[in-house]
Amino acid sequence: MTNSRDRASGRRLRVVIAACLITIAAGVLPAAGVVEEAPTRTVTDALGRVVAIPTDPARIVIAGRAVMMTANALYMFPGASDRIVGIGRIDQGKGNFLPAIDRTYGSKAVLEQNVGAEQVAGLSPDLVILKSMMKESLGDGLERLGVPVVYIDLETPEQYQRDLRLLGQIVGQTQRGEELAQFYAEQTERVRAEVARVTGGGDGSGGAAPRTLFLYANVSGGQTVFNIPPVGWIQTSLVEMAGGAPVWVDENRGGGWRSIGVEQIAAWNPQVITLVAYRQDVVAIRDSLLARELWSTLDAVRSVSFHVFPLDYYSWDQPDIRWILGLHWLARTLHPGAFADKPMADLVYSFFDFAYGMRRDQVDAVIGGVLEGIEL
């Protein structure tokens, strides 16, 4: 009898223990079929939206148009490249700069500019970063698929400071984001102050501001088409901040490039011309124009002030991180007395060190080999 009672008691004890374990497990483990969500935090993007993003995003995709500008900015945050699993194709005629500073670039998925939401989602991103212009064509579709999207602008000097801080929040490097934002703010103010010093005012008005023309040339079918930027684009802002008087502002108050004829250029007769030719040989285009009789009558040509806007892999006039180099160069070009004790080459070396940690010999090898418009 005693043994029977002991065995029954043992069975009851085991049943009680098992029931307790089941109860505890039910309180700790998620129910079948329920996936626990990763912890999130919020950021405010360029469109003013409060967006929930992963606390530590590890699978970032940069897609759509103008990827170059977004990617080059994100790469200024140490280790951020390790988080990128997909990136849009980048090439403005001289190839892509980023593989030179990222040995793992070849492992990332390369996306075409017209990539669809399903293809991006197929990379299993936990965050996608897009330019604001991509909201309707790509971003909305991604959000319908449940993919978090953060929009940035990076189009004006003011937006650069805001969006660099935003990128710092995204990758958990707020101090670096603030450092970068302050760098652009301080360098911009330094140029303005130096222009004011050498011109005795330098506010972009009056006789101190040379009449300046920014031209984008595109050769097609043997014909050269000339374009001027709208008043609201960074190219116009660069001329104004550098102490020049942009002669074209009244002719393009729209939202994109506007074509002009040689007759209009002659009528403006600028004192300084800066030339870009994205994806084409800008030096060859400039030299071919100099050989034409009409151009020889322009003040800018007669005073040897017809310049190629500097470029390495990308032209320095664009809202890419290099625009601050373009601003410094333009101030020195419009006002030869500006920064007389600070060679432009020194600024290039220090910039790429600050932005990407590149040594002087790396800058010589990577940037120096494709650089045009200035010499290191």
N, C-alpha and C positions, 0 to 999 in steps of 0.2 A: 504493500500500500504506500509505504513511504516513498519508494522509488517512483511509483506512478504519479504521486502528487508532485514530486520534484520535477519530473519530466514535463508535466502540464504547466507548472509554474514557469519553467524555462521557456516553454513555447510562448506563453503570454508575454513574458519579458521581451522576447525577440520581436514579437508583433508590435509592442509599444515602441521599442527603439526604432523599428522600420518606419512606423507612422510618423514619429518625430522627425526623422531624416527627410521624409517626403515633404513634410510641412516646411521645414527649413529650406529645402531646395526650391520649393515653389515660391518662396519669398525672395530668393536670390537670383534664380535663373529666369531668363525671359521665357514667355510662353512659346510654345511651338509655332514656328512660322513668323515670329516677330523679330525683326532685325533692329538691334540697338543702334541709335543714331550717334554719329561721332559728335563730340562737344563742339559748339560753335561760339562765335563772337560776332559782333557787328562792326561794319565800317560804313562811312558815308562816301559814295562814289561821286564822280564828276557830274552826274545828272541829279545829284542831291538825294539819291535814294539810299535808305538805310538797308544794307544788304547783310544777311547772315552768311558768314563764311566759316570754313573749318578753323578751329583754334590754331592748328599747325598744318596749313595746306602743303601737301606733298606731291600732288599731281596737277601741276598748273599747265594750262594750254594758252598760248598767245596766238590768235588767229585773225583772219580777215585782212582788211586793208591797213597800210601804214604800220605793219608789224615791226619794221626796222626801228621806228622811233620808240615803241613800247619796249621791245626787247633790249635795245641798247641802254635804256634807262634802268630796266630791272637788273641787268647784269652788273650795274654799279653797286649792288648789294652783295657782299661776299657770301658765297654759298647758294645764292638764289638760283643759279643755273642748275644746281642739282635737283631742284624741285620741278623743273620744266620737262614735261614728257612729250609735248608737241609744240611746234612753232611754224609760223608761216614762212614761205620761201622768201629769201631776201637777196636782192641783186639789183644794183643800179648801174650795171655795166662793168664794174670792177670786181665783182664777186661779193662774198659775204665775209665781213670782218670777224664775226663771233667765233668761228672755229679756231681762229688764231689764239684765242684766250680761253677756250673751253675744249679740253681734250675729249670730253664725252659727247660733243655735239653730234657725232655720227650716230649715236644711239637714240636720238630724239626723232620722232615722226615729223616729217616735213610736209606741210600742208599748202595747197594752192590757195591763191587769193580768193577764189570763188567757192571755197569749201562749204559744205552744207552742215547743218546742225547735227544730223545723224552721224556723219563721219567724225566730227569732233567728239561727240558723246561716246563713240566707239573706243576712244582712248581712255575711257573711264576717268575723266578729270574730276578732281574735287573742287576745282575753281578754274574759270576761264576769264582772261583779261582781254577786253576789247576796247578799241577806240569808240567814242560815243556815236560816231557816224554809222557804226555797224549794228545798232540796236534793232532796227526793223528787219534788216536782211539776214541777220545771223543770231543776234542775242535773244530776241523774243522766242525763236524756235528752241534754243538751248534751254531757256527757262521753262518752257512747256514740257521739256524732257526731264526737268528736275535738276538741272545743272546750275549751280550758282554762277552768276556773271557779275563782274565789276567793270564799270566803264571809266576810262580816263580820257583826257583831252590831249595834253602835251602839245598845245598849239601856240601859246603865247608865253612870254616870260612870266607873267603872273600865274598862269595855269601850271607852268613847270614847277614852281615852288609848291603849290597845292598838291599836285599829283605825285611829286617825289615823296612828300610826307605820307600820302596815301599808300604808295608802294611800300614804304617802310613799315606801315601798320600791317599790311598784308603779310609780309614775310617775318614779322616780329622783330624788326630792326628800326624802331622809332628814332633812336639816337642817330643812326646813319641817315635816315630820311631827313631829319632836321639839319644835319651837317651838310647834306647835299643842297637842300633848299637855301640854306644860308650862303653857301658858296655862290650859287647863281645870283642871289640878291646882292651880295657884296661885290661880285665882279661887275655886275651891271652898273651899280652905283659908282664903282671905281672908274669905269669908262666915262660915265657922264661927268664926273668931277674933273677928270683929266681933259676932256673936251672943253669944259668950261674954263679951265686954266689956260689952255693954249689959244683959245679964241677970245678971251676976255668977256665971256658970257655963255657962249656955247649952248644956247637953248634951241638951236635949229632954225633960228630966224635971222634975217638981216644978212649983211655982206659976209659974215663969218662962215655961213653955211654954203659950201659949194653945190651948185646945181648938179644933181646926181641922178643917173638913170640905171636902174636894175633891169637887165634883159635876160630872158630865157629864150635861147635860140634852139630851134629844132629843124634839122635838115631832112627833107623828104623829096624824093624825085628830082634832086638837083636844085630844089628851091629852099631858101632859108626863111622860115617863119619866125617872127619876133613876137614875144609875149611879155606883158607886164603884169605884175601881181596886183591883187586888189588892195585897197587901203588898209583893210583889217588883218592882212597876213603878216607873218613875222618878217618877211623880206622888207616890207615897208618900215616896220618898227626898227629893224636893224639900222637902216639908213638914218632914220630920225634920231635914234639913240647915239649913233656914232657922229652926230653933228653935221649931217648932210641935209639938203633940201630935195626931197624926191619930186622930180618934175612931173610925174605921171599921176599923182593922186586924184586929180579932178577927172581923169579919163577912165578910172576903173574903181567904182564904188560898189561893185557887185561882189560875188562870192567865189570867183574863179579867175583863171588866167584869161587875159584879153589880148587878142592879136592886134598888132599895129603895123603900119607900113614904114618904109624907110623915110618917106616924106615927113612923117610925124616926128621921127627921130631928128631929122635935120631941122625941123621947126623948133624943137626944144633946144637943140644945140647944147647938150649938157657939157659941163666941165669935167665930169668924171663918169665913166661907164664901167659897170661891173657885169660880167657875163657868166651865165651858167648854161649847161647843155646836158641835162640828165641823160645818162646812158649813151652819150655820144662824146666824141673827142672835142672837148671845148677849146683846147689850145689850137687845134687845126682850124676850127671854125673861126676863132678870133683872128688867126693869121690870114685866112682867106678874105675876111672882111677888110683887114688893113690894106690889102692889095687893090681894093676897089677905089676908084677915084672919088666917089661921093663921100666916102668915109674920111678921106684925107682932109676934107674941109671942116670937120667937126673940131670944136675946141678941145674935146677930150683926147682926140687922136693927135692933134698938133702939140699938145702939152704932155704927150706920152702918159696919158691917164686913162687908157682903155685896158682894163684889167680882167684877168680870169679870176673869178671868185675861187679861193682855195678849196681843194677837196682832197680827201684820201680815198677810202672806199666810197664815201658819201660826201656830197657837197656841203659846205659849212653854212650855207644860207638857210637850210631847212630847219623845221622844228625837231631836229634830232639833238642829242646831247651836245653835239659839236657847235651849235649856234653861238655859244659863248665865245668860242675861238673865232668864229666869223665876225662877231661884234668887235673883238679886240683888233683883228686884222683890218676891218673897215675903218675904225677910228684912226689907226695909224696911216691908212691909205688916204683918207680924206684930209687928215691933219698931220703932215709928216713930222711935226714937232712933238706929237703925242707919244708918251712912253719912250722917249729917246734913250733912256738908260735901261730899258727892259726889252731885250731882243725877243721877237716873236717866237723864235725857235725855243727859247727857254720856257716860254709859256706852254708851248705844245708838249714838251717833255713833262713839265709839272702837271699838266692837265691829265695826261694819260696815266701818270703815276697815281694821282688822286682818284681818278675814276675807276681804274681797273688794276692798280698795283703793278703797272708795267715798268720794268727797268729801262734805262736809257738805251741800252743795246737792243732791247725788244722793240722799242719805239722805232729805232733806226731800221730794224729788219722788217717789221710788220707795216708800219705807217710810212716810213721814209721811202720804201720801194714803190709806192703808188701815189705819193704826195705830188700835187701840182699846185701852182700858184705861189708857193713859197718854198724855200729850201731850209733844211735842218743843218 
